[in-house]
Amino acid sequence: MANENMRLSDKGRNLIAKWEGLRLTAYQDSVGVWTIGYGHTLGVTPGMTITEAQANSFLDEDVASHAIGIFRFVTVQLNQNQFDALVSFHFNLGAYILQNSQLLTYINSRQWQAAANEMKKYVYAGGEILQGLVNRRNDEASLFLDTNVSSPEQTKKEEEFLMWVFYQANNNVPVRWFNGEHAYPLAHADERKAINDIYKANTGKDVPFLTHWKDATPYHNRLANVLNRKADF
């Protein structure tokens, strides 16, 4: 099944959050449906309130349920931007919005520009064109056609590099390199230079260098504890 291993990226999640907005108290949307969080509607009642953590949990559930339509009907491999744009599109319009549609025909025949143009026609609510939907469709179509795509593996590697840091608690201890998982003492300046060269080749910047913390030993203990903690999710 095409696209079954794809997951929404941060770019796609931010797009959905931008257009849905975050509301922690139930409200009625433009067509009178009770809504909360980031556009969540299932089981929402007047007067209902939630936390931001609950809103994010609802968002994850809704993304999973709405992406089913992509997995079921799209038969060609999408890139990350196309997938993210279509998840936002489905999130707004429903999991089965592509079924038997002209838009699906364009997507499955790889007519990307025609598909983007077709997406922009989905701007009606209650029989009327809503400017908010026009703006959202424009954003989604623009992302759908954006060819500047990072693979999940590339994004993961970039995030790993961003965790790299040199640090020295005080002048009496060696410089250490923390790579996001473990800390290593660096005995020689050429070791630090080699690590910095790798980081700079991938990010265009030098590895951050933090120095002269007070309370050095408790800091190292806290770092070890953080690395050994069970993840929340």
Secondary structure, 3 states (H helix, E strand, C coil): CCCCCCCCCHHHHHHHHHHHCCEEEEEECCCCCEEEECCECCCCCCCCECCHHHHHHHHHHHHHHHCHHHHHHCCCCCCHHHHHHHHHHHHHHCCCCCCCCHHHHHHHCCCHHHHHHHHCCCCEECCEECHHHHHHHHHHHHHHHCCCCCCHHHHHHHHHHHCCEEEECCCCCCCEEECCCCEEECCCHHHHHHHHHHHHHHHCCCCCEEECCCCHHHHHHHHHHHHHCCCCC
